[in-house]
């Protein structure tokens, strides 16, 4: 263990009365060597090798073994380095030069440009009379590299010239290690420098201006995933070490947020509306919890994965979110949670980092994101280069405006059910579900239709001139009702209350609507067929909203999309409702509407029979979240929280299929659907609107598969634009 060696070294310095390693005398160094050998012999159970050939052989073996070390494995996972890309390491054996041969010797590490902000300046540090490992490992605090100009001006000039030559040759900022041995300058190694997202942006723009690279190279050198850090608040890294980690989960929506812990949805809404910063902590979230998302700074759940309700809604809103924190034990009644022996009660301050999945105790300062002129330049280059269309998943006017600001060319998915989640609407929607006959239901639907019309007007107005794809109701109705267990608990606690009958009615209806497997149950197009008045109301609201805007000379371009379609008969059934509404609206408003009618492809059968669907559908959009579930026969929430991490650890899967499209399975099915659909309609517009739309690897697949556009959360639009370039 490293501390054993550190203890020997520190003891020797204390005994000699010094603080700097370079001041150790010969006797101290000899004793340190002997003590080091004893430590090695204690742990290896064998004599320390003194034969140089044996030492080299063991050193080479150690480097090869490091490939499977924990840090190396994690690094490859985080950077998506698969076996196809690299499946082993190499070893260089070279002659040593020594930076510890006196005060005319030194060693150091420099970057040819600043790694944090990208400014063109030599940045780094060096040590006099020291070895390179002392700098790299941070054993000693180095001196600013500019001071080398004073200590060794000749060597500094050689270093400065080397930086320019290496950058010109490699056309990338360099990370350079050097040694000066008794006044002679040596370059030990150079490699492409690791840089922050902000630095990558600046260096890309600067190097184009300097004619070191062209615009295409500037775009390809920026890993699109890193851009996310520029679009969200982040934890102040200078303050982080002062705070203690509480627990860890799955990083579901990036950004940092601080606030007081709150476990009750209604309380979170009230406190948030009174300008108190809160972090909503739940075991899981449901559609009726969405109002609390607006009022909260961030969301933390103990269950779920990256495709859970909490994750998807948070990403759509740009709210930091951590899900699947399995160590977290939540007690709603006691208003507290516990993890790793630490208790957090309601009112305690916590900080969540949705980019890393770590929860901290206390209120850590955060840093505002900045969209610089250089960032805007990169986006403008990418917009001109890319072939793939980039649209947004947006359900509110604010989200639509943000998406447009970031460069979205329309909305690829507007989920109409999200519009029912607000407090003033959910109760009306519940009234519709509770209606006992068609007349009652129609009365409530008229009220909902008016609300939807107003929402559509605002969203279509925000996206004037661009297509807005409106998906009709998808989730099963029971999702909008309270949980039966919660209702039973409420009935039990208030059993003597004479007004409990209404709660009992809701419970009975919830039981009627509950399903064994709701993901494959009474949802989407199946709802539209069994409750046609719901889809009729929504379609009518789209037409009325469009008519309102067209009269004001606003170029509204809605499209209507049907979810969960598996057969042409289902699609044609809804198309007949659409046609009847269209005829009625054209007579009423004296307008010839051009509102495209299309379908989602998220059912396996739909993909395999896309040639039939293309005869009716004017566009396709792959719902890659549900399609991935169907192809793998995985429940995304269960998979991500129960077994997917182990699958990837054991290399059963290389990547999470809910993050990047599984090209061999899901991708092959998409290829079939695209090919068959375009045989019927050559110019058929085909998009994707799952979470994969913001994933760079999936975007590359979509580009190669000749998909027309991808649709991503508003905050991921810049990432998608750069990835598509």
ABEGO torsion letter per residue (X at the ends): XAAAAAAAAAAAAAAAGBABAAABBAAAAAAAAAAAAAAAAAAAGBBBBABAAAAAAAAAAAAAAAAABAAAAAAAAAAGBBAAABAEBBBBBBBBBBAAAEAABBBBBBBABBAAAGBBBBBEBBBBGBBAAAAAAGABBBBBAAAAAAABAAAAAAAAAAAAAAAAAAGBBBBBBBBBBGGBBBBABBBBBBBBAAAAAAAAAAAAAAGABBAAAAAAABBAAAAAAAABBBBBAAAAAABBBABBBBBABBEBBBEBBBABAAAAAAAAAAGBBBBBBBABBBAAAAAAAAABABBBBABEBAABAAAAAAAAAGBBBBBGBAABBBBAAAGBBBBGGBBBBBGBBBBBBAAAGBBBBEBBBBBBBBBBAAAAAAAAAAAAABABBBBBBBABAAAAAAAAAAGBAEBABBBAAAAAABAAAAAAAAAAAABABAAAAAAAAAAAAAAAAAAAAAAAAAABGBBBBBBBBABBAAAABBBAAAAAAAAAAAAABAAAAAAAAAAAAAAAABBABAAABBBEAAAAAABAAAAAAAAAAAAAAAAAAAAAGBBBBBBBBBBGBABAAAAAAAAAAAAAAAAAAAAAAGBBBBBBBBBBBABAAAAAAAAAAAAABABBBBBAAAAAAAAAGBBAAAAAAAAAAAAAAAGABABBAAABBBAAAAAAAAAAAAAAAAAABAABBBBBABAAAABAAAAAAAAAAGBABBBBBAAAAAAAAAAAX
